[in-house]
Amino acid sequence: MGFVITPGSVSRSDGLRSCDVAVLTFNAPIVEALRDLCSARPIVWIDPRSHPYAAPSIVLRGTYRGLAIAVVVPPMGASPLSCVVEDLAFSGVSVVFLACGAWSLGPPVRFGDLIAPSFCVGLDGTSIHYGNRAGRVEGDRDLVAALTAAARARHRSIHVGGNAACEALYRIDRDMIERFRARGCVCMENGEASTLFAVGRTSGVAAGALFQPYIDLSRGWDPSRLGASYEATCRAQAEIVLDAAGRLGRGGRLHLPQPT
């Protein structure tokens, strides 16, 4: 018996047809950087009135080094993200990156550093429906390697390790932080990365994430962190994700357009 509602149920334009890479983000500085770097322009993809649940608020399309790039701002949260990734896969996108903020679990991660999660642990309410029944899902090794190489080429400090999932920000305590640190985690967010990785595997899409910390959970919340340094790191995230996409293309993971 098939699913009641599928990506094929949703009407969409051809705006992302033949698009190679999609970059998902919730951060305005990343959107603006990608807009500039890819000469991206708004397109119509899925009309919010035609989607039953999770239409993106912003969709741009541009190019970078011969790759067709989509920039997508989905609704925040693991559940709507799963729909957006499935919709992208249905439209033919082959690689999806998530570039946004996350919560550091403390040293050695510092503000201004970057994080490329190589696996996700912890339970969330969405990835379990995409095969993550053990509470651990692995990232795509090629994408982690490409992101790491691109960051180091720019002399940016980047950490590779686990990402923890917790959908209840106000229920994180120090015992939880230490348990996740003991499992090799360096950061935490609300289950979007584990969902991205799990949906990618079931949908045949290569999926990777690039985070920067905007909260250090070992120290608590400090809104002054969201200043010029944070925005500069957002710009670096955009540049590194695009560089990583180019590296994948050269490595044969993407279908590049033929020279004309």
C-alpha positions as CSV (number, residue, x, y, z in Angstrom):
1,M,0.0,0.0,0.0
2,G,1.5,3.3,-1.0
3,F,1.7,6.6,0.8
4,V,-1.4,8.8,0.8
5,I,0.4,12.1,-0.2
6,T,3.7,12.1,-2.0
7,P,5.9,14.7,-3.7
8,G,4.2,13.7,-7.0
9,S,0.9,15.0,-5.5
10,V,2.3,18.6,-5.4
11,S,2.1,20.8,-8.4
12,R,5.3,22.7,-9.2
13,S,6.9,24.7,-12.0
14,D,10.0,23.6,-14.0
15,G,12.1,26.2,-12.2
16,L,14.5,23.7,-10.7
17,R,14.6,21.3,-13.6
18,S,18.2,20.2,-14.3
19,C,19.3,21.9,-11.1
20,D,22.5,20.2,-9.8
21,V,22.8,21.4,-6.2
22,A,20.4,22.9,-3.6
23,V,21.6,24.9,-0.6
24,L,19.1,25.0,2.2
25,T,19.5,27.8,4.8
26,F,17.5,29.8,7.4
27,N,20.0,32.6,7.6
28,A,19.5,35.9,5.6
29,P,23.3,36.6,5.4
30,I,23.8,33.2,3.7
31,V,21.0,33.8,1.3
32,E,22.5,37.2,0.4
33,A,26.0,35.8,-0.1
34,L,24.6,33.0,-2.3
35,R,22.6,35.5,-4.3
36,D,25.7,37.4,-5.0
37,L,28.1,34.5,-5.7
38,C,25.6,32.7,-8.0
39,S,23.9,35.7,-9.5
40,A,20.8,34.0,-8.3
41,R,17.3,35.3,-9.0
42,P,13.9,34.4,-7.5
43,I,11.9,31.7,-9.3
44,V,8.6,30.1,-8.9
45,W,8.9,26.4,-7.9
46,I,6.0,25.4,-5.6
47,D,3.2,27.9,-5.0
48,P,2.5,27.9,-1.2
49,R,-1.2,27.4,-2.0
50,S,-0.5,24.2,-3.8
51,H,1.6,22.6,-1.1
52,P,-0.2,20.8,1.8
53,Y,2.4,21.5,4.4
54,A,5.9,22.8,3.8
55,A,6.4,25.2,0.9
56,P,9.7,27.2,1.0
57,S,9.5,30.9,1.6
58,I,12.3,31.8,-0.8
59,V,13.6,29.9,-3.8
60,L,16.4,31.3,-6.0
61,R,18.3,29.9,-8.9
62,G,21.7,30.7,-10.2
63,T,25.0,29.2,-11.4
64,Y,28.4,28.7,-10.0
65,R,31.3,27.3,-12.0
66,G,29.0,25.6,-14.4
67,L,26.7,24.1,-11.8
68,A,23.0,25.1,-11.5
69,I,22.5,26.1,-7.9
70,A,19.1,26.4,-6.0
71,V,19.0,28.5,-2.9
72,V,16.0,27.4,-0.7
73,V,14.7,28.8,2.6
74,P,12.4,26.0,4.0
75,P,10.2,26.2,7.0
76,M,12.3,25.6,10.1
77,G,12.1,22.2,11.7
78,A,12.9,18.6,10.9
79,S,9.4,17.6,9.8
80,P,8.9,20.3,7.1
81,L,12.5,19.9,6.0
82,S,11.8,16.3,5.1
83,C,9.1,17.4,2.7
84,V,11.4,20.0,1.1
85,V,14.2,17.5,0.6
86,E,11.8,15.0,-1.0
87,D,10.4,17.7,-3.2
88,L,13.9,18.6,-4.3
89,A,14.7,15.0,-5.1
90,F,11.5,14.6,-7.1
91,S,12.6,17.7,-9.1
92,G,15.9,16.1,-9.9
93,V,18.3,17.8,-7.6
94,S,21.2,15.4,-6.9
95,V,23.0,17.1,-4.0
96,V,21.5,19.0,-1.0
97,F,23.5,21.0,1.5
98,L,22.2,22.5,4.8
99,A,24.1,25.6,5.8
100,C,23.0,27.4,9.0
101,G,23.7,27.8,12.7
102,A,23.9,25.2,15.4
103,W,24.6,24.8,19.1
104,S,28.2,24.1,20.2
105,L,28.7,21.6,23.0
106,G,31.7,23.6,24.2
107,P,35.5,23.5,23.6
108,P,37.3,22.8,21.3
109,V,34.6,24.4,19.1
110,R,34.8,28.2,19.3
111,F,32.6,30.9,17.9
112,G,33.7,31.6,14.3
113,D,34.6,27.9,13.7
114,L,32.8,25.7,11.3
115,I,31.4,22.2,11.8
116,A,30.8,19.4,9.2
117,P,28.8,16.7,10.9
118,S,29.9,13.3,9.9
119,F,27.1,11.5,11.7
120,C,24.0,12.4,13.8
121,V,22.8,10.8,17.0
122,G,19.7,11.2,19.2
123,L,16.0,10.7,18.6
124,D,13.9,13.1,16.6
125,G,10.3,12.7,15.5
126,T,11.0,12.7,11.7
127,S,14.1,10.7,10.7
128,I,12.7,7.6,12.3
129,H,10.2,7.5,9.4
130,Y,13.1,7.4,6.9
131,G,14.9,4.4,8.4
132,N,16.7,6.0,11.3
133,R,15.4,3.6,13.9
134,A,18.6,3.2,15.8
135,G,19.0,6.9,16.6
136,R,22.2,7.2,14.5
137,V,22.5,8.1,10.8
138,E,25.8,8.6,8.9
139,G,26.7,11.5,6.7
140,D,27.9,11.3,3.2
141,R,31.7,10.8,3.4
142,D,32.4,12.5,0.1
143,L,30.4,15.6,1.1
144,V,32.1,15.8,4.5
145,A,35.5,15.5,2.8
146,A,34.6,18.2,0.2
147,L,33.4,20.6,2.9
148,T,36.5,20.0,5.0
149,A,38.8,20.6,2.1
150,A,37.0,23.7,1.0
151,A,37.1,25.2,4.5
152,R,40.8,24.4,5.0
153,A,41.6,26.0,1.6
154,R,40.2,29.2,3.1
155,H,42.2,28.7,6.3
156,R,39.0,28.3,8.3
157,S,38.9,26.2,11.5
158,I,36.5,23.3,10.9
159,H,35.5,20.4,13.2
160,V,34.4,17.0,11.9
161,G,32.4,15.0,14.4
162,G,28.9,14.0,15.6
163,N,25.8,16.2,15.7
164,A,23.2,15.6,18.4
165,A,19.5,16.0,17.9
166,C,17.2,17.5,20.5
167,E,13.9,19.2,19.6
168,A,13.4,20.7,23.0
169,L,15.8,23.6,23.5
170,Y,14.5,24.5,26.9
171,R,15.0,20.9,28.1
172,I,18.7,20.5,27.4
173,D,20.7,20.0,30.6
174,R,24.4,19.5,31.3
175,D,24.0,15.7,31.7
176,M,22.6,15.6,28.2
177,I,25.4,17.6,26.8
178,E,28.0,15.3,28.5
179,R,26.3,12.2,27.2
180,F,26.4,13.5,23.7
181,R,30.0,14.6,24.0
182,A,30.9,11.1,25.2
183,R,29.4,9.8,21.9
184,G,31.7,12.0,19.8
185,C,29.4,14.9,19.3
186,V,30.6,18.5,18.9
187,C,27.3,20.2,18.2
188,M,23.6,19.9,18.5
189,E,20.5,21.2,16.7
190,N,16.8,20.2,16.5
191,G,16.9,17.2,14.3
192,E,17.1,18.8,10.9
193,A,20.6,17.3,10.1
194,S,19.6,13.7,11.0
195,T,16.5,14.1,8.9
196,L,18.4,15.5,6.0
197,F,20.9,12.6,6.1
198,A,18.1,10.0,6.5
199,V,15.9,11.5,3.7
200,G,18.9,11.8,1.5
201,R,19.6,8.1,1.8
202,T,16.0,7.0,1.1
203,S,15.6,9.6,-1.8
204,G,18.9,8.9,-3.6
205,V,20.2,12.4,-2.8
206,A,23.7,13.2,-1.5
207,A,23.2,15.3,1.6
208,G,25.7,17.3,3.8
209,A,25.6,20.0,6.4
210,L,27.9,22.9,7.3
211,F,27.2,24.6,10.6
212,Q,28.6,27.5,12.6
213,P,27.9,27.8,16.4
214,Y,25.7,30.7,17.6
215,I,25.2,29.2,21.0
216,D,27.8,27.6,23.3
217,L,25.6,25.3,25.4
218,S,28.4,25.0,28.0
219,R,27.9,28.8,28.6
220,G,24.3,29.5,27.8
221,W,22.5,32.0,25.6
222,D,24.2,35.3,24.6
223,P,22.4,37.2,21.8
224,S,25.3,39.6,21.4
225,R,26.9,36.7,19.4
226,L,24.7,37.5,16.4
227,G,26.9,40.4,15.2
228,A,29.4,41.2,12.4
229,S,31.6,38.2,13.1
230,Y,28.6,35.8,12.8
231,E,27.5,37.4,9.5
232,A,31.1,37.2,8.2
233,T,31.1,33.4,9.0
234,C,27.8,33.1,7.2
235,R,29.5,34.5,4.1
236,A,32.3,31.9,4.6
237,Q,29.6,29.1,4.9
238,A,28.2,30.2,1.5
239,E,31.6,30.2,-0.2
240,I,32.6,26.9,1.3
241,V,29.4,25.1,0.3
242,L,29.8,26.3,-3.3
243,D,33.5,25.3,-3.4
244,A,32.5,21.9,-2.0
245,A,29.9,21.5,-4.7
246,G,32.6,22.3,-7.3
247,R,34.9,19.8,-5.8
248,L,32.3,17.1,-6.0
249,G,31.7,18.0,-9.7
250,R,35.3,17.6,-10.5
251,G,35.3,14.3,-8.6
252,G,32.5,12.9,-10.7
253,R,29.7,13.0,-8.1
254,L,27.7,15.5,-10.1
255,H,26.6,15.5,-13.7
256,L,28.2,18.6,-15.1
257,P,26.8,20.3,-18.3
258,Q,28.8,19.6,-21.4
259,P,30.9,22.5,-22.8
260,T,29.3,24.2,-25.7
